[in-house]
Amino acid sequence: DITQDFPPVPPRNLLSIKINAKGLLLVKREKTKIGELRDLAKEFITNPMKRSDLPSSPNKAVISLQNDRGTPYQAYLSVYNEIKGAYNEVWSERSLQQYQKPYADLSVTQQRIIRKQWPQIISEAEPTAFGE
C-alpha cells in the first residue's frame, strides 16, 4: 500500500489552500483574499509566535495547493506566485539575519543552507470538481 510510504501530515503542519472555478480562495477552509495569502503563508512557515496550531519547525510546514478543474489559470498562477513570494521573503529575511546580506548575494552554498533550514514544501494535488 503506497499510503504507508507517506504518513499523514498532522493538521498543524498543513496549510490547505483551495481555489474554486471562480478563482476564489479557501485557506484552511476560510475565505481569503489573494492579498492576504503571502502574509498567512509566511506566518505559517515561520510561526513567529510559537503557536500550537502552526508547525513547530519550518521543515515540517507543508503548503497544500488544490484547484478546481475550472480554475482560471491566472487565478492559479497568482496563488502560486504568492506562495513562492512568501518563501522568497522568508529566505531574504533569514539571509539578512544569518549573513547580513541579501539572499541573491549569497554564495550557492549559503543559499542551500538557508533553503535547507527553511525548505519550500508545496504539495499540489490533482485538480478536482469543487464547483463554485
N, CA, C and O atoms as CSV, one atom per row, in Angstrom:
chain,resi,resn,atom,element,x,y,z
A,1,ASP,N,N,0.852,-1.191,0.000
A,1,ASP,CA,C,0.000,0.000,0.000
A,1,ASP,C,C,0.892,1.248,0.000
A,1,ASP,O,O,1.710,1.434,0.901
A,2,ILE,N,N,0.728,2.086,-1.004
A,2,ILE,CA,C,1.577,3.282,-1.159
A,2,ILE,C,C,1.355,4.291,-0.032
A,2,ILE,O,O,2.270,5.047,0.292
A,3,THR,N,N,0.171,4.324,0.570
A,3,THR,CA,C,-0.085,5.300,1.635
A,3,THR,C,C,0.785,5.048,2.858
A,3,THR,O,O,1.007,5.967,3.647
A,4,GLN,N,N,1.283,3.827,3.038
A,4,GLN,CA,C,2.178,3.547,4.158
A,4,GLN,C,C,3.509,4.279,3.999
A,4,GLN,O,O,4.172,4.602,4.985
A,5,ASP,N,N,3.892,4.537,2.742
A,5,ASP,CA,C,5.136,5.250,2.474
A,5,ASP,C,C,5.013,6.745,2.769
A,5,ASP,O,O,6.020,7.435,2.927
A,6,PHE,N,N,3.791,7.238,2.843
A,6,PHE,CA,C,3.535,8.658,3.061
A,6,PHE,C,C,2.609,8.824,4.260
A,6,PHE,O,O,1.389,8.854,4.100
A,7,PRO,N,N,3.176,8.933,5.460
A,7,PRO,CA,C,2.314,9.087,6.636
A,7,PRO,C,C,1.532,10.400,6.544
A,7,PRO,O,O,1.995,11.355,5.921
A,8,PRO,N,N,0.351,10.449,7.161
A,8,PRO,CA,C,-0.447,11.672,7.107
A,8,PRO,C,C,0.287,12.845,7.758
A,8,PRO,O,O,1.055,12.672,8.704
A,9,VAL,N,N,0.032,14.024,7.234
A,9,VAL,CA,C,0.635,15.242,7.774
A,9,VAL,C,C,-0.260,15.733,8.902
A,9,VAL,O,O,-1.459,15.915,8.693
A,10,PRO,N,N,0.295,15.954,10.098
A,10,PRO,CA,C,-0.530,16.483,11.193
A,10,PRO,C,C,-1.169,17.816,10.781
A,10,PRO,O,O,-0.533,18.612,10.090
A,11,PRO,N,N,-2.402,18.065,11.191
A,11,PRO,CA,C,-3.106,19.290,10.783
A,11,PRO,C,C,-2.318,20.575,11.043
A,11,PRO,O,O,-2.390,21.508,10.243
A,12,ARG,N,N,-1.577,20.640,12.134
A,12,ARG,CA,C,-0.838,21.875,12.443
A,12,ARG,C,C,0.255,22.149,11.417
A,12,ARG,O,O,0.684,23.293,11.269
A,13,ASN,N,N,0.717,21.110,10.700
A,13,ASN,CA,C,1.799,21.249,9.731
A,13,ASN,C,C,1.311,21.455,8.303
A,13,ASN,O,O,2.117,21.510,7.374
A,14,LEU,N,N,-0.010,21.570,8.121
A,14,LEU,CA,C,-0.577,21.648,6.778
A,14,LEU,C,C,-1.366,22.937,6.577
A,14,LEU,O,O,-2.325,23.212,7.298
A,15,LEU,N,N,-0.952,23.711,5.600
A,15,LEU,CA,C,-1.715,24.888,5.200
A,15,LEU,C,C,-2.431,24.518,3.907
A,15,LEU,O,O,-1.822,24.448,2.840
A,16,SER,N,N,-3.718,24.285,4.023
A,16,SER,CA,C,-4.535,23.847,2.897
A,16,SER,C,C,-5.079,25.065,2.149
A,16,SER,O,O,-5.768,25.906,2.726
A,17,ILE,N,N,-4.754,25.145,0.849
A,17,ILE,CA,C,-5.229,26.247,0.010
A,17,ILE,C,C,-6.001,25.635,-1.151
A,17,ILE,O,O,-5.480,24.785,-1.873
A,18,LYS,N,N,-7.233,26.068,-1.324
A,18,LYS,CA,C,-8.060,25.589,-2.439
A,18,LYS,C,C,-8.544,26.790,-3.240
A,18,LYS,O,O,-8.875,27.840,-2.689
A,19,ILE,N,N,-8.574,26.603,-4.564
A,19,ILE,CA,C,-9.055,27.645,-5.473
A,19,ILE,C,C,-10.222,27.048,-6.245
A,19,ILE,O,O,-10.083,25.991,-6.860
A,20,ASN,N,N,-11.380,27.720,-6.218
A,20,ASN,CA,C,-12.524,27.163,-6.936
A,20,ASN,C,C,-12.567,27.674,-8.386
A,20,ASN,O,O,-11.680,28.404,-8.829
A,21,ALA,N,N,-13.599,27.280,-9.097
A,21,ALA,CA,C,-13.724,27.617,-10.518
A,21,ALA,C,C,-13.875,29.118,-10.762
A,21,ALA,O,O,-13.607,29.603,-11.861
A,22,LYS,N,N,-14.304,29.849,-9.736
A,22,LYS,CA,C,-14.421,31.312,-9.869
A,22,LYS,C,C,-13.138,32.018,-9.450
A,22,LYS,O,O,-13.064,33.246,-9.476
A,23,GLY,N,N,-12.126,31.240,-9.063
A,23,GLY,CA,C,-10.863,31.830,-8.638
A,23,GLY,C,C,-10.868,32.290,-7.195
A,23,GLY,O,O,-9.966,33.012,-6.771
A,24,LEU,N,N,-11.888,31.877,-6.424
A,24,LEU,CA,C,-11.966,32.259,-5.015
A,24,LEU,C,C,-11.138,31.292,-4.167
A,24,LEU,O,O,-11.042,30.102,-4.467
A,25,LEU,N,N,-10.547,31.832,-3.105
A,25,LEU,CA,C,-9.640,31.062,-2.257
A,25,LEU,C,C,-10.279,30.622,-0.955
A,25,LEU,O,O,-11.069,31.342,-0.345
A,26,LEU,N,N,-9.912,29.414,-0.550
A,26,LEU,CA,C,-10.174,28.943,0.797
A,26,LEU,C,C,-8.820,28.569,1.379
A,26,LEU,O,O,-8.100,27.745,0.815
A,27,VAL,N,N,-8.477,29.173,2.503
A,27,VAL,CA,C,-7.246,28.834,3.200
A,27,VAL,C,C,-7.662,28.281,4.552
A,27,VAL,O,O,-8.284,28.974,5.357
A,28,LYS,N,N,-7.310,27.022,4.791
A,28,LYS,CA,C,-7.766,26.315,5.994
A,28,LYS,C,C,-9.278,26.469,6.161
A,28,LYS,O,O,-9.775,26.736,7.255
A,29,ARG,N,N,-9.989,26.294,5.059
A,29,ARG,CA,C,-11.459,26.312,4.999
A,29,ARG,C,C,-12.079,27.681,5.251
A,29,ARG,O,O,-13.282,27.775,5.496
A,30,GLU,N,N,-11.283,28.736,5.196
A,30,GLU,CA,C,-11.823,30.082,5.374
A,30,GLU,C,C,-11.606,30.897,4.111
A,30,GLU,O,O,-10.534,30.853,3.508
A,31,LYS,N,N,-12.641,31.648,3.711
A,31,LYS,CA,C,-12.494,32.524,2.542
A,31,LYS,C,C,-11.367,33.504,2.802
A,31,LYS,O,O,-11.282,34.110,3.870
A,32,THR,N,N,-10.507,33.651,1.809
A,32,THR,CA,C,-9.333,34.500,1.950
A,32,THR,C,C,-9.109,35.276,0.664
A,32,THR,O,O,-9.329,34.755,-0.430
A,33,LYS,N,N,-8.673,36.514,0.794
A,33,LYS,CA,C,-8.344,37.326,-0.373
A,33,LYS,C,C,-6.899,37.063,-0.774
A,33,LYS,O,O,-6.049,36.798,0.076
A,34,ILE,N,N,-6.628,37.136,-2.061
A,34,ILE,CA,C,-5.279,36.886,-2.564
A,34,ILE,C,C,-4.259,37.799,-1.882
A,34,ILE,O,O,-3.121,37.388,-1.655
A,35,GLY,N,N,-4.647,39.013,-1.560
A,35,GLY,CA,C,-3.747,39.966,-0.918
A,35,GLY,C,C,-3.346,39.584,0.500
A,35,GLY,O,O,-2.390,40.137,1.044
A,36,GLU,N,N,-4.064,38.648,1.100
A,36,GLU,CA,C,-3.759,38.192,2.467
A,36,GLU,C,C,-2.894,36.930,2.466
A,36,GLU,O,O,-2.318,36.565,3.491
A,37,LEU,N,N,-2.807,36.271,1.313
A,37,LEU,CA,C,-2.194,34.948,1.252
A,37,LEU,C,C,-0.707,34.937,1.605
A,37,LEU,O,O,-0.264,34.064,2.350
A,38,ARG,N,N,0.063,35.880,1.089
A,38,ARG,CA,C,1.512,35.870,1.332
A,38,ARG,C,C,1.817,35.973,2.824
A,38,ARG,O,O,2.645,35.224,3.344
A,39,ASP,N,N,1.146,36.904,3.516
A,39,ASP,CA,C,1.386,37.054,4.955
A,39,ASP,C,C,0.945,35.817,5.737
A,39,ASP,O,O,1.617,35.404,6.681
A,40,LEU,N,N,-0.195,35.223,5.339
A,40,LEU,CA,C,-0.647,33.990,6.002
A,40,LEU,C,C,0.365,32.870,5.806
A,40,LEU,O,O,0.674,32.131,6.740
A,41,ALA,N,N,0.880,32.749,4.587
A,41,ALA,CA,C,1.869,31.696,4.301
A,41,ALA,C,C,3.156,31.933,5.090
A,41,ALA,O,O,3.728,30.991,5.637
A,42,LYS,N,N,3.612,33.182,5.151
A,42,LYS,CA,C,4.836,33.487,5.907
A,42,LYS,C,C,4.655,33.159,7.389
A,42,LYS,O,O,5.539,32.577,8.016
A,43,GLU,N,N,3.506,33.537,7.938
A,43,GLU,CA,C,3.246,33.242,9.351
A,43,GLU,C,C,3.222,31.731,9.576
A,43,GLU,O,O,3.749,31.235,10.572
A,44,PHE,N,N,2.609,31.007,8.643
A,44,PHE,CA,C,2.551,29.548,8.745
A,44,PHE,C,C,3.956,28.943,8.706
A,44,PHE,O,O,4.283,28.084,9.525
A,45,ILE,N,N,4.779,29.381,7.766
A,45,ILE,CA,C,6.123,28.829,7.590
A,45,ILE,C,C,7.012,29.122,8.800
A,45,ILE,O,O,7.726,28.240,9.276
A,46,THR,N,N,6.967,30.358,9.293
A,46,THR,CA,C,7.900,30.788,10.335
A,46,THR,C,C,7.371,30.610,11.754
A,46,THR,O,O,8.154,30.448,12.689
A,47,ASN,N,N,6.049,30.639,11.923
A,47,ASN,CA,C,5.412,30.528,13.245
A,47,ASN,C,C,6.131,31.397,14.287
A,47,ASN,O,O,6.637,30.877,15.281
A,48,PRO,N,N,6.177,32.716,14.065
A,48,PRO,CA,C,6.945,33.593,14.949
A,48,PRO,C,C,6.430,33.650,16.387
A,48,PRO,O,O,7.200,33.924,17.308
A,49,MET,N,N,5.156,33.397,16.585
A,49,MET,CA,C,4.584,33.454,17.933
A,49,MET,C,C,4.561,32.083,18.609
A,49,MET,O,O,4.018,31.933,19.704
A,50,LYS,N,N,5.151,31.092,17.952
A,50,LYS,CA,C,5.224,29.726,18.502
A,50,LYS,C,C,3.840,29.168,18.851
A,50,LYS,O,O,3.641,28.549,19.896
A,51,ARG,N,N,2.891,29.410,17.938
A,51,ARG,CA,C,1.520,28.932,18.154
A,51,ARG,C,C,1.463,27.412,18.041
A,51,ARG,O,O,2.191,26.808,17.254
A,52,SER,N,N,0.594,26.807,18.833
A,52,SER,CA,C,0.475,25.346,18.839
A,52,SER,C,C,-0.318,24.821,17.648
A,52,SER,O,O,-0.324,23.618,17.389
A,53,ASP,N,N,-0.995,25.725,16.916
A,53,ASP,CA,C,-1.760,25.288,15.744
A,53,ASP,C,C,-0.977,25.486,14.438
A,53,ASP,O,O,-1.514,25.269,13.352
A,54,LEU,N,N,0.296,25.898,14.549
A,54,LEU,CA,C,1.164,26.068,13.385
A,54,LEU,C,C,2.383,25.158,13.557
A,54,LEU,O,O,2.654,24.702,14.668
A,55,PRO,N,N,3.121,24.888,12.476
A,55,PRO,CA,C,4.255,23.960,12.565
A,55,PRO,C,C,5.269,24.356,13.633
A,55,PRO,O,O,5.561,25.536,13.832
A,56,SER,N,N,5.799,23.339,14.317
A,56,SER,CA,C,6.809,23.586,15.353
A,56,SER,C,C,8.161,23.897,14.726
A,56,SER,O,O,9.056,24.417,15.393
A,57,SER,N,N,8.309,23.578,13.445
A,57,SER,CA,C,9.572,23.791,12.749
A,57,SER,C,C,9.269,24.077,11.270
A,57,SER,O,O,8.325,23.514,10.717
A,58,PRO,N,N,10.064,24.950,10.624
A,58,PRO,CA,C,9.790,25.249,9.220
A,58,PRO,C,C,9.952,24.041,8.295
A,58,PRO,O,O,9.353,24.006,7.220
A,59,ASN,N,N,10.753,23.054,8.700
A,59,ASN,CA,C,10.900,21.888,7.825
A,59,ASN,C,C,9.734,20.915,7.944
A,59,ASN,O,O,9.717,19.876,7.284
A,60,LYS,N,N,8.765,21.249,8.780
A,60,LYS,CA,C,7.540,20.448,8.887
A,60,LYS,C,C,6.370,21.124,8.188
A,60,LYS,O,O,5.303,20.525,8.051
A,61,ALA,N,N,6.557,22.373,7.741
A,61,ALA,CA,C,5.486,23.152,7.132
A,61,ALA,C,C,5.228,22.693,5.698
A,61,ALA,O,O,6.110,22.772,4.843
A,62,VAL,N,N,4.010,22.214,5.446
A,62,VAL,CA,C,3.612,21.760,4.118
A,62,VAL,C,C,2.461,22.642,3.639
A,62,VAL,O,O,1.439,22.766,4.314
A,63,ILE,N,N,2.639,23.243,2.482
A,63,ILE,CA,C,1.559,24.031,1.878
A,63,ILE,C,C,0.934,23.168,0.790
A,63,ILE,O,O,1.596,22.777,-0.171
A,64,SER,N,N,-0.345,22.880,0.957
A,64,SER,CA,C,-1.078,22.044,0.016
A,64,SER,C,C,-1.945,22.933,-0.865
A,64,SER,O,O,-2.787,23.684,-0.374
A,65,LEU,N,N,-1.728,22.838,-2.157
A,65,LEU,CA,C,-2.464,23.656,-3.123
A,65,LEU,C,C,-3.318,22.752,-3.987
A,65,LEU,O,O,-2.820,21.809,-4.601
A,66,GLN,N,N,-4.612,23.047,-4.030
A,66,GLN,CA,C,-5.515,22.268,-4.875
A,66,GLN,C,C,-6.480,23.226,-5.552
A,66,GLN,O,O,-6.995,24.157,-4.933
A,67,ASN,N,N,-6.712,22.980,-6.829
A,67,ASN,CA,C,-7.631,23.830,-7.557
A,67,ASN,C,C,-8.710,23.000,-8.242
A,67,ASN,O,O,-8.574,21.792,-8.436
A,68,ASP,N,N,-9.775,23.688,-8.597
A,68,ASP,CA,C,-10.864,23.098,-9.352
A,68,ASP,C,C,-10.425,22.978,-10.806
A,68,ASP,O,O,-9.606,23.767,-11.278
A,69,ARG,N,N,-10.960,22.007,-11.504
A,69,ARG,CA,C,-10.621,21.860,-12.929
A,69,ARG,C,C,-10.943,23.124,-13.721
A,69,ARG,O,O,-10.304,23.409,-14.734
A,70,GLY,N,N,-11.926,23.872,-13.259
A,70,GLY,CA,C,-12.334,25.079,-13.972
A,70,GLY,C,C,-11.653,26.353,-13.486
A,70,GLY,O,O,-12.008,27.447,-13.926
A,71,THR,N,N,-10.685,26.227,-12.590
A,71,THR,CA,C,-9.988,27.407,-12.063
A,71,THR,C,C,-9.303,28.157,-13.196
A,71,THR,O,O,-8.572,27.558,-13.985
A,72,PRO,N,N,-9.534,29.464,-13.283
A,72,PRO,CA,C,-8.807,30.238,-14.302
A,72,PRO,C,C,-7.299,30.147,-14.047
A,72,PRO,O,O,-6.845,30.241,-12.907
A,73,TYR,N,N,-6.539,29.964,-15.118
A,73,TYR,CA,C,-5.093,29.810,-14.975
A,73,TYR,C,C,-4.479,31.003,-14.262
A,73,TYR,O,O,-3.570,30.834,-13.449
A,74,GLN,N,N,-4.956,32.199,-14.549
A,74,GLN,CA,C,-4.396,33.402,-13.917
A,74,GLN,C,C,-4.609,33.370,-12.402
A,74,GLN,O,O,-3.744,33.818,-11.650
A,75,ALA,N,N,-5.746,32.849,-11.949
A,75,ALA,CA,C,-6.008,32.742,-10.507
A,75,ALA,C,C,-5.030,31.751,-9.875
A,75,ALA,O,O,-4.458,32.017,-8.818
A,76,TYR,N,N,-4.845,30.605,-10.537
A,76,TYR,CA,C,-3.883,29.612,-10.043
A,76,TYR,C,C,-2.487,30.221,-9.968
A,76,TYR,O,O,-1.793,30.083,-8.961
A,77,LEU,N,N,-2.086,30.890,-11.033
A,77,LEU,CA,C,-0.751,31.482,-11.096
A,77,LEU,C,C,-0.564,32.548,-10.012
A,77,LEU,O,O,0.502,32.626,-9.401
A,78,SER,N,N,-1.579,33.359,-9.773
A,78,SER,CA,C,-1.497,34.387,-8.731
A,78,SER,C,C,-1.291,33.759,-7.356
A,78,SER,O,O,-0.481,34.241,-6.564
A,79,VAL,N,N,-2.021,32.688,-7.076
A,79,VAL,CA,C,-1.892,31.998,-5.787
A,79,VAL,C,C,-0.495,31.392,-5.670
A,79,VAL,O,O,0.165,31.546,-4.642
A,80,TYR,N,N,-0.046,30.708,-6.711
A,80,TYR,CA,C,1.280,30.088,-6.682
A,80,TYR,C,C,2.365,31.150,-6.488
A,80,TYR,O,O,3.308,30.941,-5.725
A,81,ASN,N,N,2.235,32.277,-7.170
A,81,ASN,CA,C,3.215,33.358,-7.038
A,81,ASN,C,C,3.238,33.934,-5.624
A,81,ASN,O,O,4.301,34.321,-5.139
A,82,GLU,N,N,2.103,33.997,-4.962
A,82,GLU,CA,C,2.062,34.492,-3.579
A,82,GLU,C,C,2.758,33.515,-2.634
A,82,GLU,O,O,3.456,33.929,-1.708
A,83,ILE,N,N,2.564,32.217,-2.871
A,83,ILE,CA,C,3.240,31.208,-2.045
A,83,ILE,C,C,4.750,31.303,-2.259
A,83,ILE,O,O,5.516,31.324,-1.295
A,84,LYS,N,N,5.176,31.360,-3.519
A,84,LYS,CA,C,6.607,31.498,-3.834
A,84,LYS,C,C,7.153,32.795,-3.236
A,84,LYS,O,O,8.258,32.818,-2.694
A,85,GLY,N,N,6.380,33.862,-3.337
A,85,GLY,CA,C,6.790,35.145,-2.779
A,85,GLY,C,C,6.993,35.061,-1.274
A,85,GLY,O,O,7.914,35.673,-0.732
A,86,ALA,N,N,6.132,34.303,-0.596
A,86,ALA,CA,C,6.276,34.121,0.858
A,86,ALA,C,C,7.605,33.437,1.167
A,86,ALA,O,O,8.340,33.872,2.053
A,87,TYR,N,N,7.907,32.378,0.444
A,87,TYR,CA,C,9.187,31.698,0.658
A,87,TYR,C,C,10.363,32.613,0.338
A,87,TYR,O,O,11.342,32.646,1.083
A,88,ASN,N,N,10.276,33.355,-0.761
A,88,ASN,CA,C,11.361,34.271,-1.117
A,88,ASN,C,C,11.600,35.309,-0.029
A,88,ASN,O,O,12.746,35.636,0.279
A,89,GLU,N,N,10.525,35.828,0.553
A,89,GLU,CA,C,10.663,36.815,1.631
A,89,GLU,C,C,11.271,36.179,2.885
A,89,GLU,O,O,12.116,36.783,3.546
A,90,VAL,N,N,10.838,34.961,3.206
A,90,VAL,CA,C,11.398,34.265,4.362
A,90,VAL,C,C,12.893,34.055,4.153
A,90,VAL,O,O,13.692,34.311,5.053
A,91,TRP,N,N,13.272,33.586,2.959
A,91,TRP,CA,C,14.691,33.356,2.680
A,91,TRP,C,C,15.485,34.653,2.750
A,91,TRP,O,O,16.611,34.676,3.247
A,92,SER,N,N,14.889,35.734,2.248
A,92,SER,CA,C,15.560,37.038,2.290
A,92,SER,C,C,15.779,37.500,3.728
A,92,SER,O,O,16.871,37.939,4.089
A,93,GLU,N,N,14.734,37.398,4.540
A,93,GLU,CA,C,14.841,37.818,5.934
A,93,GLU,C,C,15.884,36.980,6.676
A,93,GLU,O,O,16.690,37.518,7.435
A,94,ARG,N,N,15.867,35.676,6.457
A,94,ARG,CA,C,16.822,34.790,7.129
A,94,ARG,C,C,18.246,35.062,6.662
A,94,ARG,O,O,19.187,34.998,7.453
A,95,SER,N,N,18.399,35.361,5.394
A,95,SER,CA,C,19.709,35.672,4.828
A,95,SER,C,C,20.297,36.915,5.487
A,95,SER,O,O,21.478,36.946,5.831
A,96,LEU,N,N,19.471,37.927,5.657
A,96,LEU,CA,C,19.934,39.161,6.302
A,96,LEU,C,C,20.305,38.905,7.753
A,96,LEU,O,O,21.293,39.449,8.246
A,97,GLN,N,N,19.520,38.078,8.445
A,97,GLN,CA,C,19.816,37.757,9.846
A,97,GLN,C,C,21.103,36.937,9.977
A,97,GLN,O,O,21.939,37.194,10.843
A,98,GLN,N,N,21.237,35.952,9.100
A,98,GLN,CA,C,22.321,34.992,9.241
A,98,GLN,C,C,23.637,35.468,8.611
A,98,GLN,O,O,24.716,35.228,9.153
A,99,TYR,N,N,23.531,36.145,7.458
A,99,TYR,CA,C,24.741,36.517,6.711
A,99,TYR,C,C,24.905,38.026,6.503
A,99,TYR,O,O,25.899,38.477,5.933
A,100,GLN,N,N,23.929,38.795,6.966
A,100,GLN,CA,C,23.948,40.251,6.825
A,100,GLN,C,C,24.047,40.699,5.361
A,100,GLN,O,O,24.643,41.732,5.057
A,101,LYS,N,N,23.459,39.912,4.469
A,101,LYS,CA,C,23.375,40.327,3.068
A,101,LYS,C,C,22.158,39.681,2.411
A,101,LYS,O,O,21.655,38.658,2.876
A,102,PRO,N,N,21.692,40.297,1.317
A,102,PRO,CA,C,20.504,39.765,0.632
A,102,PRO,C,C,20.722,38.338,0.124
A,102,PRO,O,O,21.841,37.939,-0.199
A,103,TYR,N,N,19.643,37.595,0.062
A,103,TYR,CA,C,19.681,36.208,-0.394
A,103,TYR,C,C,20.338,36.097,-1.774
A,103,TYR,O,O,21.143,35.196,-2.010
A,104,ALA,N,N,19.994,37.004,-2.673
A,104,ALA,CA,C,20.548,36.972,-4.033
A,104,ALA,C,C,22.067,37.134,-4.054
A,104,ALA,O,O,22.728,36.687,-4.991
A,105,ASP,N,N,22.618,37.771,-3.022
A,105,ASP,CA,C,24.069,37.990,-2.956
A,105,ASP,C,C,24.830,36.860,-2.260
A,105,ASP,O,O,26.057,36.903,-2.166
A,106,LEU,N,N,24.114,35.860,-1.778
A,106,LEU,CA,C,24.764,34.749,-1.090
A,106,LEU,C,C,25.434,33.817,-2.095
A,106,LEU,O,O,25.064,33.771,-3.268
A,107,SER,N,N,26.421,33.081,-1.612
A,107,SER,CA,C,27.015,32.035,-2.446
A,107,SER,C,C,25.976,30.922,-2.609
A,107,SER,O,O,25.005,30.860,-1.855
A,108,VAL,N,N,26.181,30.062,-3.578
A,108,VAL,CA,C,25.278,28.928,-3.791
A,108,VAL,C,C,25.207,28.072,-2.526
A,108,VAL,O,O,24.130,27.608,-2.152
A,109,THR,N,N,26.319,27.868,-1.884
A,109,THR,CA,C,26.355,27.076,-0.647
A,109,THR,C,C,25.523,27.731,0.444
A,109,THR,O,O,24.754,27.058,1.131
A,110,GLN,N,N,25.673,29.038,0.605
A,110,GLN,CA,C,24.895,29.751,1.628
A,110,GLN,C,C,23.399,29.703,1.298
A,110,GLN,O,O,22.578,29.539,2.201
A,111,GLN,N,N,23.036,29.842,0.027
A,111,GLN,CA,C,21.628,29.749,-0.363
A,111,GLN,C,C,21.074,28.366,-0.037
A,111,GLN,O,O,19.943,28.240,0.431
A,112,ARG,N,N,21.868,27.337,-0.283
A,112,ARG,CA,C,21.425,25.974,0.050
A,112,ARG,C,C,21.195,25.816,1.546
A,112,ARG,O,O,20.241,25.161,1.966
A,113,ILE,N,N,22.065,26.413,2.346
A,113,ILE,CA,C,21.913,26.343,3.810
A,113,ILE,C,C,20.588,26.979,4.227
A,113,ILE,O,O,19.840,26.406,5.020
A,114,ILE,N,N,20.305,28.162,3.691
A,114,ILE,CA,C,19.032,28.845,4.002
A,114,ILE,C,C,17.850,27.969,3.578
A,114,ILE,O,O,16.909,27.778,4.349
A,115,ARG,N,N,17.899,27.443,2.362
A,115,ARG,CA,C,16.779,26.621,1.859
A,115,ARG,C,C,16.645,25.313,2.634
A,115,ARG,O,O,15.542,24.778,2.753
A,116,LYS,N,N,17.731,24.803,3.153
A,116,LYS,CA,C,17.649,23.582,3.963
A,116,LYS,C,C,16.994,23.892,5.311
A,116,LYS,O,O,16.198,23.101,5.817
A,117,GLN,N,N,17.334,25.043,5.886
A,117,GLN,CA,C,16.740,25.440,7.163
A,117,GLN,C,C,15.269,25.832,6.994
A,117,GLN,O,O,14.461,25.622,7.898
A,118,TRP,N,N,14.931,26.393,5.850
A,118,TRP,CA,C,13.590,26.896,5.562
A,118,TRP,C,C,13.129,26.291,4.233
A,118,TRP,O,O,12.986,27.016,3.248
A,119,PRO,N,N,12.893,24.966,4.190
A,119,PRO,CA,C,12.585,24.317,2.909
A,119,PRO,C,C,11.220,24.708,2.355
A,119,PRO,O,O,10.255,24.922,3.090
A,120,GLN,N,N,11.183,24.792,1.040
A,120,GLN,CA,C,9.927,25.083,0.347
A,120,GLN,C,C,9.236,23.754,0.083
A,120,GLN,O,O,9.685,22.968,-0.752
A,121,ILE,N,N,8.148,23.507,0.793
A,121,ILE,CA,C,7.408,22.257,0.615
A,121,ILE,C,C,5.992,22.610,0.169
A,121,ILE,O,O,5.140,22.989,0.973
A,122,ILE,N,N,5.771,22.474,-1.128
A,122,ILE,CA,C,4.459,22.757,-1.713
A,122,ILE,C,C,3.948,21.457,-2.326
A,122,ILE,O,O,4.597,20.869,-3.191
A,123,SER,N,N,2.802,21.025,-1.876
A,123,SER,CA,C,2.177,19.824,-2.401
A,123,SER,C,C,1.018,20.246,-3.295
A,123,SER,O,O,0.097,20.936,-2.857
A,124,GLU,N,N,1.078,19.824,-4.545
A,124,GLU,CA,C,-0.017,20.160,-5.457
A,124,GLU,C,C,-0.841,18.917,-5.736
A,124,GLU,O,O,-0.347,17.944,-6.305
A,125,ALA,N,N,-2.095,18.958,-5.330
A,125,ALA,CA,C,-2.998,17.830,-5.543
A,125,ALA,C,C,-3.610,17.928,-6.933
A,125,ALA,O,O,-3.649,18.996,-7.543
A,126,GLU,N,N,-4.085,16.791,-7.413
A,126,GLU,CA,C,-4.785,16.755,-8.701
A,126,GLU,C,C,-6.006,17.686,-8.632
A,126,GLU,O,O,-6.688,17.748,-7.609
A,127,PRO,N,N,-6.273,18.406,-9.727
A,127,PRO,CA,C,-7.494,19.237,-9.743
A,127,PRO,C,C,-8.736,18.389,-9.524
A,127,PRO,O,O,-8.801,17.231,-9.936
A,128,THR,N,N,-9.704,18.982,-8.877
A,128,THR,CA,C,-10.961,18.285,-8.621
A,128,THR,C,C,-12.123,19.123,-9.127
A,128,THR,O,O,-11.924,20.144,-9.786
A,129,ALA,N,N,-13.308,18.698,-8.822
A,129,ALA,CA,C,-14.504,19.457,-9.201
A,129,ALA,C,C,-15.165,19.973,-7.929
A,129,ALA,O,O,-16.144,19.400,-7.453
A,130,PHE,N,N,-14.616,21.071,-7.377
A,130,PHE,CA,C,-15.187,21.669,-6.168
A,130,PHE,C,C,-16.544,22.279,-6.477
A,130,PHE,O,O,-17.448,22.290,-5.642
A,131,GLY,N,N,-16.664,22.790,-7.711
A,131,GLY,CA,C,-17.830,23.569,-8.072
A,131,GLY,C,C,-17.566,25.010,-7.729
A,131,GLY,O,O,-16.414,25.438,-7.656
A,132,GLU,N,N,-18.599,25.744,-7.523
A,132,GLU,CA,C,-18.457,27.177,-7.263
A,132,GLU,C,C,-18.867,27.444,-5.848
A,132,GLU,O,O,-18.830,28.591,-5.400
